[in-house]
Amino acid sequence: MLDKVMQESHLKDESLRKLEESLQNVESKVKGKDQTFKNQMEKIKELEGKLEMKMGLNCQSEKRILNLYEKLNGKEESNTTLQQKVKELESKLGEREQSNSITYQNKELEEKLKEQDESKNEGEERILKSSNNSTPFTSS
């Protein structure tokens, strides 16, 4: 009977030792999983920080793009306005050149008319002189 109790005790001890080994293995696995979990949490925090930083940079970039877009629109409006002014000035210049040309032509025509009038007057004076010279002048 003592043998039997000793054998049972021995079996219980062996069973207890196996349970302790299993418990140690499980505890070791839990520690490993805890460490993995902590590492993953640190990585998540690091990635969240990077994400926040990139979102901030993205927001700044979007603001810059919007600002540049607004400047571009302003420049395009200025460009359109300047193009309209250039067209207006070109039109006015054309009108002025045409007016100057007409004025010049008028002056030339006036000079020609003046020359013709002078020539006509000279011719009439010659005719009058020659008719005066050819007919005797009678006094009453």
C-alpha positions in Angstrom: 0.0 0.0 0.0 2.8 2.3 0.8 4.1 1.5 -2.7 0.8 2.4 -4.2 0.7 5.7 -2.3 4.2 6.4 -3.3 3.5 5.6 -6.8 0.4 7.8 -6.8 2.5 10.6 -5.1 5.1 10.1 -7.8 2.5 10.3 -10.5 1.0 13.4 -8.9 4.4 15.0 -8.6 5.1 14.2 -12.3 1.7 15.6 -13.3 2.3 18.7 -11.2 5.8 19.2 -12.8 4.2 18.9 -16.3 1.5 21.3 -15.3 4.2 23.8 -14.0 6.1 23.4 -17.3 2.9 24.0 -19.2 2.2 27.0 -17.1 5.7 28.4 -17.6 5.3 27.8 -21.4 2.0 29.6 -21.4 3.4 32.4 -19.3 6.4 32.7 -21.6 4.0 32.8 -24.6 1.9 35.5 -22.9 5.0 37.5 -22.1 6.1 37.2 -25.8 2.6 38.2 -27.0 2.6 41.1 -24.5 6.0 42.3 -25.8 4.7 41.9 -29.4 1.6 43.9 -28.4 3.7 46.7 -26.8 5.9 46.8 -29.9 2.9 47.0 -32.2 1.3 49.7 -30.0 4.6 51.7 -30.2 4.6 51.3 -34.0 1.0 52.4 -34.2 1.8 55.5 -32.2 4.8 56.2 -34.4 2.7 55.7 -37.6 -0.1 57.9 -36.2 2.5 60.6 -35.5 3.8 60.3 -39.1 0.3 60.3 -40.4 -0.5 63.5 -38.4 2.7 65.1 -39.7 1.9 64.2 -43.3 -1.7 65.4 -42.9 -0.4 68.7 -41.6 2.0 68.9 -44.6 -0.8 68.0 -46.9 -3.0 70.7 -45.4 -0.2 73.2 -45.9 0.3 72.1 -49.4 -3.4 72.4 -50.2 -3.4 75.9 -48.7 -0.4 76.8 -50.9 -2.0 75.3 -54.0 -5.2 77.3 -53.2 -3.2 80.4 -52.7 -1.3 79.9 -56.0 -4.6 79.1 -57.8 -6.1 82.4 -56.5 -2.9 84.3 -57.6 -3.1 82.6 -61.0 -6.8 83.6 -61.4 -5.8 87.2 -60.4 -3.0 87.2 -62.9 -5.3 85.8 -65.6 -7.8 88.6 -64.9 -5.0 91.2 -65.0 -3.8 89.7 -68.3 -7.2 89.8 -69.8 -7.7 93.4 -68.7 -4.2 94.3 -70.1 -5.0 92.6 -73.4 -8.3 94.6 -73.6 -6.4 97.8 -72.9 -3.8 96.9 -75.6 -6.6 96.3 -78.1 -8.2 99.7 -77.2 -4.9 101.5 -77.5 -4.1 99.8 -80.8 -7.6 100.9 -82.0 -7.0 104.4 -80.8 -3.6 104.5 -82.4 -5.1 103.3 -85.7 -7.8 106.0 -85.5 -5.1 108.6 -84.7 -2.9 107.5 -87.6 -6.0 107.6 -89.9 -6.8 111.0 -88.6 -3.3 112.2 -89.1 -3.3 110.8 -92.6 -6.5 112.5 -93.4 -5.2 115.8 -91.9 -2.1 115.5 -94.0 -4.1 114.8 -97.1 -6.3 117.8 -96.3 -3.3 120.0 -96.0 -1.9 118.7 -99.3 -5.2 119.3 -101.0 -5.5 122.8 -99.4 -2.0 123.6 -100.7 -2.9 122.3 -104.2 -6.1 124.4 -104.1 -4.1 127.4 -103.0 -1.6 126.9 -105.7 -4.4 126.5 -108.3 -6.1 129.6 -107.0 -2.8 131.5 -107.1 -2.2 130.1 -110.6 -5.7 131.0 -111.6 -5.4 134.5 -110.2 -2.1 134.9 -111.9 -3.6 133.8 -115.2 -6.6 136.2 -114.7 -4.2 139.0 -113.9 -2.2 138.3 -117.0 -5.4 138.2 -119.0 -6.5 141.4 -117.5 -3.1 143.0 -118.1 -3.0 141.8 -121.6 -6.5 143.0 -122.3 -5.8 146.3 -120.7 -2.7 146.7 -122.8 -4.4 145.8 -126.0 -7.5 148.1 -125.6 -7.0 151.7 -125.1 -8.2 153.1 -122.0 -10.8 155.8 -122.4 -11.6 158.4 -119.8 -14.9 160.1 -119.6 
